[in-house]
Amino acid sequence: MLGKLLLPVHTKNAIRKSTLQVSPGYSDADQIGIIFKYLNDEHYEKVLSFIRQIQIDKKEVTTLAFFPKKEATSQYRIPRYSTDNLSVWGKLTSEEIDLFLTRNFDFLINLDTESHEFVDNILSRANAKCKIGHFMVERKDFYQLMIHIDPSTDFEVFLDKIYFYIKKLRANA
């Protein structure tokens, strides 16, 4: 499919065009974006728990999830997209994606511990003062904060580390 071949080109262009912004501290942040790839129901429940933890801190959380198969998503109540949203020209578009990309996030957190081209594309196009994700040397252009965990570590430990570090963030003005 031509679209799948063009998607990485659009992602690299979006990264190149992004600019470094002044990021607030967590206590001053209002808008938190969370993006992730659906893996299974247990993983999904852990993500929802993480979202609730941030909402307890009185932050507005906007999510976008990539589901590999569109037909399997009707039971989930979060904004999502799938491979069906990829055009022949390599552009990901949907009402959910467009809404997510219009937001101005203080922090945008990618919960994936592995790279995924569909998530990377949205991440590269999103407007955020501080992007946070799993440490991977080849992803250094994507994030302002990268968190390292051993690949065999439980996903909940990764979520706990993210929460620990974002709570420590102070304004970088």
C-alpha positions in Angstrom: 0.0 0.0 0.0 1.4 3.4 -1.0 0.1 5.1 2.1 2.1 2.8 4.4 5.3 3.7 2.4 4.6 7.5 2.6 3.7 7.6 6.3 7.3 7.6 7.6 8.1 10.5 5.2 5.3 12.6 6.7 6.5 11.7 10.2 10.1 12.9 9.5 8.8 16.1 8.0 6.6 16.8 11.0 9.6 16.2 13.4 11.8 18.5 11.4 9.2 21.3 11.5 8.6 21.0 15.3 10.0 23.7 17.6 11.2 23.5 21.2 8.7 25.2 23.6 8.9 26.4 27.2 7.3 23.7 29.3 5.4 24.3 32.5 6.0 22.3 35.7 3.5 19.5 36.3 1.8 21.5 39.1 1.1 24.3 36.6 0.1 22.0 33.7 -3.6 21.8 32.7 -3.7 19.8 29.4 -2.2 16.3 29.3 -2.3 14.2 26.2 -1.9 10.4 26.2 -1.3 8.3 23.1 -0.8 4.5 23.0 -1.3 1.4 21.0 -3.9 -1.0 22.3 -2.3 -4.4 23.1 -4.9 -6.3 25.1 -7.6 -5.7 27.7 -5.3 -6.0 30.6 -3.0 -3.4 29.1 -6.0 -1.1 28.4 -7.2 -1.3 32.0 -3.7 -0.3 33.2 -3.8 2.7 30.9 -7.2 3.7 32.2 -5.9 3.5 35.8 -3.0 5.7 34.8 -5.4 8.2 33.3 -7.5 8.3 36.4 -4.4 8.9 38.5 -3.6 12.0 36.5 -7.2 13.2 36.6 -7.1 13.0 40.4 -4.4 15.8 40.1 -7.1 17.9 38.4 -5.5 17.7 34.9 -7.6 17.5 31.8 -6.6 14.3 30.0 -7.1 13.7 26.3 -6.4 10.3 24.9 -5.9 8.7 21.5 -5.4 5.0 21.0 -4.3 3.1 18.0 -6.3 -0.1 17.6 -4.8 -2.5 14.9 -8.3 -3.7 13.9 -11.2 -1.2 13.7 -13.9 -3.8 14.1 -12.6 -4.8 17.5 -13.0 -1.3 19.0 -16.7 -0.9 19.6 -16.6 -1.8 23.3 -14.0 0.8 24.1 -15.0 4.4 24.9 -11.9 6.3 24.2 -11.0 8.2 20.9 -9.2 5.8 18.6 -8.0 5.2 15.1 -6.8 2.2 13.1 -5.1 1.3 9.8 -8.4 2.2 8.1 -7.6 5.8 8.7 -4.5 5.7 6.5 -5.1 7.3 3.1 -3.4 6.1 -0.1 -1.1 9.2 0.2 0.2 8.2 3.7 -1.9 10.6 5.7 -3.7 9.6 8.9 -7.0 11.4 9.2 -10.2 11.0 11.1 -12.4 13.2 13.3 -10.7 11.8 16.4 -7.2 12.4 15.1 -8.1 15.9 13.9 -9.5 16.8 17.3 -6.4 15.4 19.1 -4.1 17.4 16.9 -5.9 20.7 17.5 -5.2 20.4 21.2 -2.2 22.3 22.8 -0.8 20.0 25.4 1.4 20.9 28.3 2.6 17.3 28.3 2.1 14.6 25.7 2.8 11.1 27.0 3.4 8.1 24.7 2.8 5.0 26.7 4.3 2.6 24.2 7.5 0.9 25.0 8.1 0.0 21.4 8.1 2.2 18.3 5.0 2.0 16.2 4.7 4.0 12.9 1.1 5.0 13.3 1.6 6.3 16.9 4.9 8.0 15.9 3.1 9.9 13.1 0.5 11.3 15.4 3.1 12.0 18.1 5.3 13.9 15.6 2.3 16.1 14.4 0.9 16.9 17.9 1.4 20.2 19.6 2.9 19.7 23.0 5.3 21.8 25.2 6.9 18.6 26.5 6.7 15.1 24.9 7.5 12.1 27.1 8.1 8.5 26.2 10.1 5.4 26.5 13.9 5.7 26.0 15.1 4.6 22.6 18.2 6.1 21.1 16.6 6.4 17.7 13.6 8.3 19.2 15.7 11.2 20.6 14.1 13.7 18.2 10.6 12.8 19.4 10.8 13.5 23.1 12.0 16.1 25.6 11.9 13.5 28.4 12.7 9.8 27.9 12.2 7.2 30.6 14.2 4.0 30.5 13.0 0.6 31.7 14.2 -2.9 31.0 12.1 -4.5 28.3 11.1 -7.3 30.7 9.7 -4.9 33.2 6.0 -4.9 33.9 4.0 -2.2 32.2 2.7 -0.9 35.5 6.3 -0.2 36.6 6.8 2.0 33.5 3.5 3.9 34.2 4.7 4.4 37.8 8.0 5.8 36.6 6.3 8.2 34.2 4.0 9.4 37.0 7.0 9.8 39.4 9.0 11.8 36.9 6.3 14.1 35.6 5.3 15.0 39.2 9.0 16.1 39.6 9.0 18.4 36.5 9.4 22.1 37.2 8.9 25.0 34.7 11.9 25.5 32.4 11.4 29.2 31.7 
